[in-house]
Amino acid sequence: MSRMTPFSSPLLLGFDTMEKTLERIAKGSEGYPPYNIERIRASADGSKAERLRITLAVAGFCDEDLEVTTEENQLVIRGRQSDESDGREYLHRGIAARQFQRMFVLADGMRVVSAELKNGLLSVDLIRPEPERMVRKINISVRD
């Protein structure tokens, strides 16, 4: 018996890559580091477009320990702390110092406009330009 998926409809053409992306995301979901995603509305004067902001809690990481990249249609945020022995002797170590990689799939046209580290929070701002509404007429050829 074959498995029915949301993208198996004959009316949805070319969505097989999206289905594979969703399966990959479902398998790789880890809770570290915690994050928020918020919508920042456009200004009333229209000077700034609507944005999305992803904020990750990265306590103990400095800007040299973090890397924000876009690879194809994914936003990838990596954190790796250098394991320097600076003479500290921990009696209890509750602040995580492990490396991480967090990926977000971006829709077509999404762009990263900024990344800022402040008070242990890494904020990444994204914008999505409004797509052009386009109607294109397709000519029908008639063969005899």
DSSP file (Angstrom, degrees, kcal/mol; ACC not computed):
  #  RESIDUE AA STRUCTURE BP1 BP2  ACC     N-H-->O    O-->H-N    N-H-->O    O-->H-N    TCO  KAPPA ALPHA  PHI   PSI    X-CA   Y-CA   Z-CA
    1    1 A M              0   0    0      0, 0.0     2,-0.2     0, 0.0     0, 0.0   0.000 360.0 360.0 360.0 130.8    0.0    0.0    0.0
    2    2 A S        -     0   0    0      1,-0.1     2,-0.4     0, 0.0     0, 0.0  -0.517 360.0-114.0 -84.4 151.7    1.4    3.4   -1.0
    3    3 A R        -     0   0    0     -2,-0.2     2,-0.5     1,-0.0    -1,-0.1  -0.693  23.5-137.8 -86.8 130.2    1.7    6.2    1.5
    4    4 A M        -     0   0    0     -2,-0.4    -1,-0.0     2,-0.0     5,-0.0  -0.758  23.8-173.7 -88.6 130.6   -0.5    9.3    0.7
    5    5 A T    >   -     0   0    0     -2,-0.5     3,-1.8     1,-0.1     4,-0.1  -0.816  38.7-110.1-118.9 161.6    1.2   12.6    1.3
    6    6 A P  T 3  S+     0   0    0      0, 0.0     3,-0.5     0, 0.0    -1,-0.1   0.776 119.3  51.5 -61.0 -24.2   -0.2   16.2    1.1
    7    7 A F  T 3  S+     0   0    0      1,-0.2     8,-0.2     8,-0.1     5,-0.1   0.268  83.0  90.6 -97.2  12.1    1.9   16.7   -2.0
    8    8 A S    <   +     0   0    0     -3,-1.8    -1,-0.2     3,-0.0     8,-0.0   0.454  55.8 117.4 -88.1   1.2    0.6   13.6   -3.9
    9    9 A S  S >  S-     0   0    0     -3,-0.5     3,-1.4     1,-0.1    -5,-0.0  -0.431  70.4-132.0 -66.2 140.0   -2.3   15.5   -5.5
   10   10 A P  T 3  S+     0   0    0      0, 0.0    -1,-0.1     0, 0.0    -3,-0.0   0.634 105.6  64.1 -68.1 -10.9   -2.0   15.5   -9.3
   11   11 A L  T 3  S+     0   0    0      1,-0.1     2,-0.9     2,-0.0    -3,-0.0   0.617  87.9  74.6 -85.8 -13.4   -2.8   19.3   -9.1
   12   12 A L    <   -     0   0    0     -3,-1.4     2,-0.4    -5,-0.1     3,-0.4  -0.833  68.9-177.2-102.5  97.8    0.4   20.0   -7.2
   13   13 A L        +     0   0    0     -2,-0.9    -5,-0.0     1,-0.2    -2,-0.0  -0.810  61.4   9.7-100.9 133.3    3.2   19.8   -9.8
   14   14 A G  S    S+     0   0    0     -2,-0.4     3,-0.3     1,-0.1    -1,-0.2   0.640  86.7 116.0  82.2  15.8    6.9   20.3   -8.9
   15   15 A F     >  +     0   0    0     -3,-0.4     4,-1.7    -8,-0.2     3,-0.2   0.279  39.0 103.1 -98.3  10.4    6.5   20.2   -5.1
   16   16 A D  H  > S+     0   0    0      1,-0.2     4,-1.8     2,-0.2    -1,-0.2   0.847  79.2  53.5 -64.0 -33.6    8.5   17.0   -4.6
   17   17 A T  H  > S+     0   0    0     -3,-0.3     4,-2.1     1,-0.2    -1,-0.2   0.861 106.1  53.5 -68.9 -33.5   11.5   19.0   -3.3
   18   18 A M  H  > S+     0   0    0     -3,-0.2     4,-2.4     2,-0.2    -2,-0.2   0.893 106.6  52.2 -66.0 -38.9    9.3   20.8   -0.8
   19   19 A E  H  X S+     0   0    0     -4,-1.7     4,-2.0     1,-0.2    -2,-0.2   0.914 109.8  48.4 -63.4 -42.6    8.1   17.4    0.6
   20   20 A K  H  X S+     0   0    0     -4,-1.8     4,-2.1     1,-0.2    -1,-0.2   0.882 110.2  52.4 -64.5 -38.2   11.7   16.2    1.0
   21   21 A T  H  X S+     0   0    0     -4,-2.1     4,-2.2     1,-0.2    -2,-0.2   0.914 108.6  50.1 -63.9 -43.1   12.6   19.4    2.8
   22   22 A L  H  X S+     0   0    0     -4,-2.4     4,-2.1     1,-0.2    -1,-0.2   0.886 110.1  50.3 -64.0 -38.4    9.7   19.0    5.2
   23   23 A E  H  X S+     0   0    0     -4,-2.0     4,-1.7     2,-0.2    -1,-0.2   0.903 110.4  50.0 -64.9 -40.6   10.8   15.4    6.0
   24   24 A R  H  X S+     0   0    0     -4,-2.1     4,-1.7     1,-0.2    -2,-0.2   0.886 110.5  49.9 -65.4 -39.0   14.4   16.6    6.6
   25   25 A I  H  < S+     0   0    0     -4,-2.2    -1,-0.2     1,-0.2    -2,-0.2   0.912 108.3  52.8 -65.6 -42.3   13.2   19.3    9.0
   26   26 A A  H >< S+     0   0    0     -4,-2.1     3,-0.7     1,-0.2    -1,-0.2   0.860 111.3  46.8 -62.8 -36.1   11.0   16.9   10.9
   27   27 A K  H 3< S+     0   0    0     -4,-1.7    -1,-0.2     1,-0.2    -2,-0.2   0.847 113.1  47.7 -74.2 -33.9   13.9   14.5   11.5
   28   28 A G  T 3< S+     0   0    0     -4,-1.7     2,-0.7    -5,-0.1    -1,-0.2   0.064  73.7 132.7-100.9  26.0   16.4   17.2   12.5
   29   29 A S    <   +     0   0    0     -3,-0.7     2,-0.3    -4,-0.1    73,-0.0  -0.682  25.2 167.2 -85.0 118.1   14.5   19.1   15.1
   30   30 A E        -     0   0    0     -2,-0.7    -2,-0.0     2,-0.1    -3,-0.0  -0.904  37.3-131.9-123.9 152.7   16.5   19.7   18.3
   31   31 A G        +     0   0    0     -2,-0.3     4,-0.1     3,-0.1    -2,-0.0   0.420  60.9 126.2 -89.0   2.1   15.6   22.1   21.0
   32   32 A Y        +     0   0    0      1,-0.2    69,-0.3    69,-0.1    -2,-0.1  -0.929  67.9  20.4-116.6 134.7   19.0   23.8   21.4
   33   33 A P  S    S-     0   0    0      0, 0.0    -1,-0.2     0, 0.0    25,-0.1   0.684  90.8-130.9 -79.9 155.8   19.3   26.8   21.3
   34   34 A P        -     0   0    0      0, 0.0    23,-2.3     0, 0.0     2,-0.3  -0.338  32.5-175.1 -66.7 152.7   15.8   28.0   22.0
   35   35 A Y  E     -A   56   0A   0     21,-0.2     2,-0.3    -4,-0.1    21,-0.2  -0.971  21.4-146.3-148.1 160.5   14.5   30.7   19.6
   36   36 A N  E     -A   55   0A   0     19,-2.4    19,-2.5    -2,-0.3     2,-0.4  -0.919   6.9-157.0-121.6 151.5   11.7   33.0   18.8
   37   37 A I  E     +A   54   0A   0     -2,-0.3     2,-0.3    17,-0.2    17,-0.2  -0.993  20.7 176.1-127.7 125.1   10.3   34.1   15.5
   38   38 A E  E     -A   53   0A   0     15,-2.5    15,-2.7    -2,-0.4     2,-0.5  -0.934  28.1-129.3-130.3 153.1    8.4   37.4   15.4
   39   39 A R  E     -A   52   0A   0     -2,-0.3     2,-0.6    13,-0.2    13,-0.2  -0.872  17.2-157.4 -98.7 129.3    6.8   39.6   12.7
   40   40 A I  E     -A   51   0A   0     11,-3.0    11,-2.5    -2,-0.5     3,-0.1  -0.935  21.2-132.1-109.0 113.2    7.8   43.2   12.8
   41   41 A R        -     0   0    0     -2,-0.6     3,-0.1     9,-0.2     2,-0.0  -0.187  25.8 -96.8 -64.9 153.7    5.1   45.3   11.0
   42   42 A A        -     0   0    0      1,-0.1     7,-0.2     2,-0.1    -1,-0.1  -0.355  47.0 -98.6 -66.1 149.3    5.9   47.9    8.4
   43   43 A S    >   -     0   0    0      5,-0.9     3,-1.4     1,-0.1    -1,-0.1  -0.315  27.7-117.5 -67.2 154.9    6.2   51.5    9.6
   44   44 A A  T 3  S+     0   0    0      1,-0.3    -1,-0.1     2,-0.1    -2,-0.1   0.827 115.3  54.8 -64.1 -31.9    3.2   53.7    9.1
   45   45 A D  T 3  S-     0   0    0      1,-0.1    -1,-0.3     0, 0.0    -2,-0.0   0.511 111.3-121.5 -82.2  -2.3    5.2   56.0    6.8
   46   46 A G  S <  S+     0   0    0     -3,-1.4    -2,-0.1     2,-0.2    -1,-0.1   0.592  74.9 127.2  78.7  10.3    6.1   53.1    4.6
   47   47 A S  S    S+     0   0    0      1,-0.1     2,-0.4     2,-0.0    -3,-0.1   0.813  70.9  39.6 -72.4 -28.6    9.9   53.6    5.1
   48   48 A K  S    S-     0   0    0     -5,-0.1    -5,-0.9    -7,-0.0    -2,-0.2  -0.967  80.4-132.2-124.1 138.5   10.5   50.0    6.2
   49   49 A A        -     0   0    0     -2,-0.4     2,-0.1    -7,-0.2    -6,-0.1  -0.357  43.9 -79.4 -77.8 163.8    8.9   46.8    4.8
   50   50 A E        -     0   0    0     78,-0.1    78,-0.7    -8,-0.1     2,-0.3  -0.416  58.2-167.5 -62.1 138.8    7.4   44.1    7.0
   51   51 A R  E     -AB  40 127A   0    -11,-2.5   -11,-3.0    76,-0.2     2,-0.4  -0.846  21.1-136.9-128.0 161.6   10.2   41.9    8.5
   52   52 A L  E     -AB  39 126A   0     74,-2.5    74,-3.1    -2,-0.3     2,-0.5  -0.947  18.7-158.5-112.6 142.7   10.6   38.7   10.3
   53   53 A R  E     -AB  38 125A   0    -15,-2.7   -15,-2.5    -2,-0.4     2,-0.5  -0.986   4.7-163.5-125.5 124.4   13.1   38.5   13.2
   54   54 A I  E     -AB  37 124A   0     70,-2.7    70,-2.9    -2,-0.5     2,-0.5  -0.929  11.5-169.0-102.7 124.0   14.6   35.2   14.4
   55   55 A T  E     -AB  36 123A   0    -19,-2.5   -19,-2.4    -2,-0.5     2,-0.4  -0.967   1.3-168.2-120.0 122.0   16.1   35.5   17.9
   56   56 A L  E     -AB  35 122A   0     66,-2.8    66,-2.7    -2,-0.5     2,-0.9  -0.887  23.5-128.5-109.6 138.9   18.2   32.8   19.3
   57   57 A A  E     + B   0 121A   0    -23,-2.3    64,-0.2    -2,-0.4    63,-0.1  -0.768  37.8 164.4 -84.7 106.8   19.3   32.5   23.0
   58   58 A V    >   +     0   0    0     62,-2.5     3,-2.0    -2,-0.9    62,-0.1  -0.381  10.7 179.7-124.0  52.6   23.1   32.1   22.7
   59   59 A A  T 3  S+     0   0    0      1,-0.3     3,-0.1    61,-0.1    -2,-0.0  -0.288  70.8  20.4 -57.2 134.4   24.4   32.8   26.2
   60   60 A G  T 3  S+     0   0    0      1,-0.3     2,-0.4    37,-0.0    -1,-0.3   0.295  97.7 112.6  90.4  -9.5   28.1   32.5   26.5
   61   61 A F    <   -     0   0    0     -3,-2.0    -1,-0.3    59,-0.1     2,-0.2  -0.785  49.9-158.0 -96.2 138.7   28.8   32.9   22.7
   62   62 A C    >>  -     0   0    0     -2,-0.4     3,-1.5    -3,-0.1     4,-0.5  -0.613  38.8 -94.3-104.2 173.7   30.6   35.9   21.3
   63   63 A D  G >4 S+     0   0    0      1,-0.3     3,-0.8    -2,-0.2    -1,-0.0   0.803 124.4  57.7 -61.6 -29.3   30.4   37.1   17.7
   64   64 A E  G 34 S+     0   0    0      1,-0.2    -1,-0.3     3,-0.0    -3,-0.0   0.739 103.4  54.8 -70.6 -21.5   33.5   35.2   16.7
   65   65 A D  G <4 S+     0   0    0     -3,-1.5    15,-2.7    14,-0.1     2,-0.3   0.566 101.0  73.1 -85.3  -9.8   31.9   31.9   17.9
   66   66 A L  E <<  -D   79   0B   0     -3,-0.8     2,-0.4    -4,-0.5    13,-0.2  -0.805  55.8-171.6-113.3 147.5   28.8   32.4   15.7
   67   67 A E  E     -D   78   0B   0     11,-2.4    11,-2.8    -2,-0.3     2,-0.5  -0.989   2.5-169.4-138.9 127.6   28.3   32.1   11.9
   68   68 A V  E     +D   77   0B   0     -2,-0.4     2,-0.3     9,-0.2     9,-0.2  -0.975  22.3 157.6-118.1 119.9   25.2   33.1   10.0
   69   69 A T  E     -D   76   0B   0      7,-2.7     7,-3.1    -2,-0.5     2,-0.5  -0.918  35.8-135.2-136.5 161.5   25.0   32.0    6.3
   70   70 A T  E     -D   75   0B   0     -2,-0.3     2,-0.5     5,-0.2     5,-0.2  -0.990  18.7-173.6-117.2 130.4   22.5   31.4    3.6
   71   71 A E  E >   -D   74   0B   0      3,-2.5     3,-1.6    -2,-0.5     2,-0.3  -0.962  62.9 -52.5-126.8 110.7   22.9   28.2    1.6
   72   72 A E  T 3  S-     0   0    0     -2,-0.5     0, 0.0     1,-0.3     0, 0.0  -0.453 125.7 -16.6  55.2-115.6   20.5   27.9   -1.3
   73   73 A N  T 3  S+     0   0    0     -2,-0.3    33,-3.7    -3,-0.1     2,-0.4  -0.005 120.2  93.7-107.1  30.3   17.1   28.5    0.3
   74   74 A Q  E <   -DE  71 105B   0     -3,-1.6    -3,-2.5    31,-0.3     2,-0.6  -0.962  62.6-144.6-125.9 140.2   18.2   27.9    3.9
   75   75 A L  E     -DE  70 104B   0     29,-3.3    29,-2.5    -2,-0.4     2,-0.5  -0.905  25.0-165.9 -94.7 123.8   19.3   30.2    6.7
   76   76 A V  E     -DE  69 103B   0     -7,-3.1    -7,-2.7    -2,-0.6     2,-0.5  -0.959   9.3-172.5-118.7 125.3   22.0   28.3    8.7
   77   77 A I  E     -DE  68 102B   0     25,-2.8    25,-2.9    -2,-0.5     2,-0.4  -0.975   9.7-176.2-119.1 121.2   23.2   29.6   12.1
   78   78 A R  E     -DE  67 101B   0    -11,-2.8   -11,-2.4    -2,-0.5     2,-0.4  -0.908   8.8-168.4-119.6 144.6   26.1   27.8   13.6
   79   79 A G  E     +DE  66 100B   0     21,-2.3    21,-2.2    -2,-0.4     2,-0.3  -0.996  11.4 166.5-133.1 130.9   27.8   28.2   17.0
   80   80 A R        -     0   0    0    -15,-2.7     2,-0.4    -2,-0.4    19,-0.1  -0.916  18.9-154.4-145.5 114.5   31.1   26.8   18.1
   81   81 A Q        -     0   0    0     16,-0.3     2,-0.3    -2,-0.3    18,-0.1  -0.704  24.0-118.8 -89.0 138.8   32.9   27.9   21.2
   82   82 A S        -     0   0    0     -2,-0.4     2,-1.6     1,-0.1   -17,-0.0  -0.589  21.7-130.7 -74.4 137.5   36.6   27.5   21.4
   83   83 A D        +     0   0    0     -2,-0.3     2,-0.4     2,-0.1    -1,-0.1  -0.553  39.9 170.7 -92.0  72.4   37.6   25.2   24.2
   84   84 A E        -     0   0    0     -2,-1.6     2,-1.1     1,-0.0    -2,-0.0  -0.672  32.1-141.5 -86.7 134.2   40.2   27.4   25.8
   85   85 A S        +     0   0    0     -2,-0.4    -2,-0.1     1,-0.1    -1,-0.0  -0.802  28.3 170.2 -93.5  98.6   41.6   26.3   29.1
   86   86 A D        -     0   0    0     -2,-1.1    -1,-0.1     2,-0.0     3,-0.1   0.039  64.5 -89.5 -99.8  26.2   42.0   29.8   30.8
   87   87 A G  S    S+     0   0    0      1,-0.3     2,-0.2     0, 0.0    -2,-0.1   0.541  80.4 146.1  83.1   6.1   42.7   28.4   34.2
   88   88 A R        -     0   0    0      1,-0.0     2,-0.5     2,-0.0    -1,-0.3  -0.560  34.1-159.9 -79.2 140.4   39.1   28.2   35.3
   89   89 A E        -     0   0    0     -2,-0.2     2,-0.4    -3,-0.1    -1,-0.0  -0.957  12.0-151.2-119.8 111.5   38.0   25.4   37.6
   90   90 A Y        -     0   0    0     -2,-0.5     3,-0.2     1,-0.2    -2,-0.0  -0.670  20.2-175.8 -86.8 131.0   34.3   24.9   37.5
   91   91 A L  S    S+     0   0    0      1,-0.4     2,-0.3    -2,-0.4    -1,-0.2   0.737  87.8   6.5 -87.5 -30.5   32.5   23.5   40.5
   92   92 A H        -     0   0    0      0, 0.0     2,-0.5     0, 0.0    -1,-0.4  -0.956  65.9-164.8-149.2 133.8   29.3   23.4   38.5
   93   93 A R        +     0   0    0     -2,-0.3    -3,-0.0    -3,-0.2     0, 0.0  -0.865  25.7 151.2-123.9  97.3   28.9   24.1   34.8
   94   94 A G        +     0   0    0     -2,-0.5     2,-0.6     2,-0.1    -1,-0.1   0.543  47.3  91.7-102.7 -10.8   25.2   24.7   33.9
   95   95 A I  S    S-     0   0    0      1,-0.0     2,-0.0     2,-0.0   -35,-0.0  -0.779  83.3-120.9 -89.1 120.0   25.7   27.0   30.9
   96   96 A A        +     0   0    0     -2,-0.6    -2,-0.1     1,-0.1    -1,-0.0  -0.333  31.8 177.9 -63.6 134.8   25.8   25.0   27.8
   97   97 A A        +     0   0    0      2,-0.1   -16,-0.3    -2,-0.0     2,-0.1   0.004  39.1 125.3-121.9  24.9   29.1   25.4   25.8
   98   98 A R        -     0   0    0      1,-0.1     2,-0.1   -18,-0.1    -2,-0.0  -0.473  63.5-107.6 -86.9 157.6   28.2   22.9   23.1
   99   99 A Q        -     0   0    0     -2,-0.1     2,-0.3   -19,-0.1   -19,-0.2  -0.427  39.0-173.3 -78.5 158.7   28.2   23.6   19.4
  100  100 A F  E     -E   79   0B   0    -21,-2.2   -21,-2.3    -2,-0.1     2,-0.3  -0.968  21.4-158.6-147.4 162.3   25.0   23.9   17.5
  101  101 A Q  E     -E   78   0B   0     -2,-0.3     2,-0.5   -69,-0.3   -23,-0.2  -0.936  12.9-174.8-143.2 121.3   23.6   24.2   14.0
  102  102 A R  E     -E   77   0B   0    -25,-2.9   -25,-2.8    -2,-0.3     2,-0.4  -0.973   7.2-164.2-120.4 128.6   20.0   25.6   13.5
  103  103 A M  E     -E   76   0B   0     -2,-0.5     2,-0.4   -27,-0.2   -27,-0.2  -0.915   8.1-171.7-118.7 141.4   18.5   25.7   10.0
  104  104 A F  E     -E   75   0B   0    -29,-2.5   -29,-3.3    -2,-0.4     2,-0.4  -0.998  22.6-132.0-127.7 130.6   15.5   27.6    8.7
  105  105 A V  E     -E   74   0B   0     -2,-0.4     2,-0.4   -31,-0.2   -31,-0.3  -0.710  24.9-149.4 -83.9 129.3   14.1   27.0    5.3
  106  106 A L        -     0   0    0    -33,-3.7     3,-0.1    -2,-0.4     2,-0.1  -0.791   9.9-123.7-103.0 140.9   13.5   30.3    3.5
  107  107 A A    >   -     0   0    0     -2,-0.4     3,-2.0     1,-0.2    -1,-0.0  -0.362  49.9 -75.3 -71.5 160.1   10.7   31.0    0.9
  108  108 A D  T 3  S+     0   0    0      1,-0.3    -1,-0.2    -2,-0.1     3,-0.1  -0.323 120.7  21.3 -56.9 135.9   11.8   32.3   -2.5
  109  109 A G  T 3  S+     0   0    0      1,-0.3    -1,-0.3    -3,-0.1     2,-0.1   0.244  85.8 137.6  90.3 -13.0   12.7   35.9   -2.4
  110  110 A M    <   -     0   0    0     -3,-2.0     2,-0.4    18,-0.2    -1,-0.3  -0.451  32.7-169.0 -67.9 138.1   13.5   36.0    1.4
  111  111 A R  E     -C  127   0A   0     16,-2.6    16,-2.4    -2,-0.1     2,-0.5  -0.986  23.5-128.7-131.8 140.7   16.6   38.0    2.2
  112  112 A V  E     +C  126   0A   0     -2,-0.4    14,-0.3    14,-0.2     3,-0.1  -0.767  27.3 175.7 -83.6 125.9   18.7   38.4    5.4
  113  113 A V  E     -     0   0A   0     12,-2.7     2,-0.3    -2,-0.5    13,-0.2   0.703  58.3  -5.5-105.7 -24.7   19.2   42.1    6.0
  114  114 A S  E     -C  125   0A   0     11,-1.2    11,-2.3     2,-0.0     2,-0.3  -0.991  45.2-156.9-164.2 159.2   21.0   42.1    9.4
  115  115 A A  E     -C  124   0A   0     -2,-0.3     2,-0.4     9,-0.2     9,-0.2  -0.984  19.0-178.8-140.9 132.4   22.3   40.0   12.3
  116  116 A E  E     -C  123   0A   0      7,-2.8     7,-3.2    -2,-0.3     2,-0.5  -0.997  16.9-154.4-138.3 135.6   23.0   41.5   15.7
  117  117 A L  E     +C  122   0A   0     -2,-0.4     2,-0.3     5,-0.2     5,-0.2  -0.947  28.9 155.8-110.0 119.9   24.3   40.0   19.0
  118  118 A K  E >   -C  121   0A   0      3,-2.5     3,-1.6    -2,-0.5    -2,-0.1  -0.963  64.4 -12.5-148.8 126.7   23.2   41.8   22.1
  119  119 A N  T 3  S-     0   0    0     -2,-0.3     3,-0.1     1,-0.3   -60,-0.1   0.836 127.7 -50.6  54.4  39.7   22.9   40.6   25.7
  120  120 A G  T 3  S+     0   0    0      1,-0.2   -62,-2.5   -59,-0.1     2,-0.5   0.572 116.1 112.0  79.3   8.8   23.2   36.9   24.8
  121  121 A L  E <   -BC  57 118A   0     -3,-1.6    -3,-2.5   -64,-0.2     2,-0.6  -0.969  53.7-154.6-118.9 127.4   20.6   37.1   22.1
  122  122 A L  E     -BC  56 117A   0    -66,-2.7   -66,-2.8    -2,-0.5     2,-0.5  -0.895  14.2-166.4 -99.2 118.8   21.3   36.8   18.4
  123  123 A S  E     -BC  55 116A   0     -7,-3.2    -7,-2.8    -2,-0.6     2,-0.5  -0.924   5.8-171.0-110.5 128.2   18.7   38.5   16.2
  124  124 A V  E     -BC  54 115A   0    -70,-2.9   -70,-2.7    -2,-0.5     2,-0.4  -0.979  10.2-154.1-119.4 121.0   18.5   37.9   12.5
  125  125 A D  E     -BC  53 114A   0    -11,-2.3   -12,-2.7    -2,-0.5   -11,-1.2  -0.792  12.8-175.7 -99.5 136.8   16.2   40.1   10.4
  126  126 A L  E     -BC  52 112A   0    -74,-3.1   -74,-2.5    -2,-0.4     2,-0.3  -0.938   7.7-160.7-127.3 149.9   14.7   38.9    7.2
  127  127 A I  E     -BC  51 111A   0    -16,-2.4   -16,-2.6    -2,-0.3   -76,-0.2  -0.950   6.9-155.1-126.6 153.3   12.5   40.7    4.6
  128  128 A R        -     0   0    0    -78,-0.7   -18,-0.2    -2,-0.3   -78,-0.1  -0.941  20.3-138.4-125.6 107.9   10.3   39.2    1.9
  129  129 A P        -     0   0    0      0, 0.0    -2,-0.0     0, 0.0   -19,-0.0  -0.345  33.0 -98.3 -62.5 146.0    9.8   41.6   -1.0
  130  130 A E        -     0   0    0      1,-0.1     2,-0.1     3,-0.0     3,-0.0  -0.483  42.8-121.0 -64.3 126.9    6.2   41.6   -2.3
  131  131 A P        -     0   0    0      0, 0.0     2,-0.3     0, 0.0    -1,-0.1  -0.405  26.8-107.2 -70.2 147.4    6.0   39.4   -5.3
  132  132 A E        -     0   0    0     -2,-0.1     2,-0.7     1,-0.1     0, 0.0  -0.571  27.0-129.0 -73.5 133.3    4.9   40.9   -8.6
  133  133 A R        +     0   0    0     -2,-0.3     2,-0.4    -3,-0.0    -1,-0.1  -0.754  38.7 178.9 -83.2 119.3    1.4   39.9   -9.5
  134  134 A M        -     0   0    0     -2,-0.7     2,-0.5     2,-0.0    -2,-0.0  -0.980  23.3-169.4-133.8 131.6    1.7   38.7  -13.1
  135  135 A V        -     0   0    0     -2,-0.4     2,-0.5     2,-0.0    -2,-0.0  -0.981  12.5-171.4-117.1 127.4   -0.7   37.3  -15.6
  136  136 A R        -     0   0    0     -2,-0.5     2,-0.4     2,-0.0    -2,-0.0  -0.975  16.5-137.7-123.4 128.1    0.7   35.9  -18.7
  137  137 A K        -     0   0    0     -2,-0.5     2,-0.6     1,-0.0    -2,-0.0  -0.688  13.6-149.0 -85.8 132.9   -1.3   34.8  -21.7
  138  138 A I        -     0   0    0     -2,-0.4     2,-0.2     2,-0.0    -2,-0.0  -0.901  15.4-131.5-103.1 122.5   -0.3   31.5  -23.3
  139  139 A N        -     0   0    0     -2,-0.6     2,-0.6     1,-0.0     0, 0.0  -0.495  14.6-140.4 -73.2 141.1   -1.0   31.3  -27.0
  140  140 A I        -     0   0    0     -2,-0.2     2,-0.3     2,-0.0    -1,-0.0  -0.904  12.6-149.0-104.5 122.1   -2.7   28.2  -28.3
  141  141 A S        -     0   0    0     -2,-0.6     2,-0.5     2,-0.0     0, 0.0  -0.709   5.6-148.2 -91.9 145.4   -1.5   26.8  -31.5
  142  142 A V        -     0   0    0     -2,-0.3     2,-0.4     2,-0.0    -2,-0.0  -0.947   8.5-159.7-114.7 127.4   -3.8   24.9  -33.8
  143  143 A R              0   0    0     -2,-0.5    -2,-0.0     1,-0.1     0, 0.0  -0.874 360.0 360.0-107.6 140.0   -2.6   22.1  -36.0
  144  144 A D              0   0    0     -2,-0.4    -1,-0.1     0, 0.0    -2,-0.0   0.438 360.0 360.0 -90.0 360.0   -4.4   20.9  -39.1
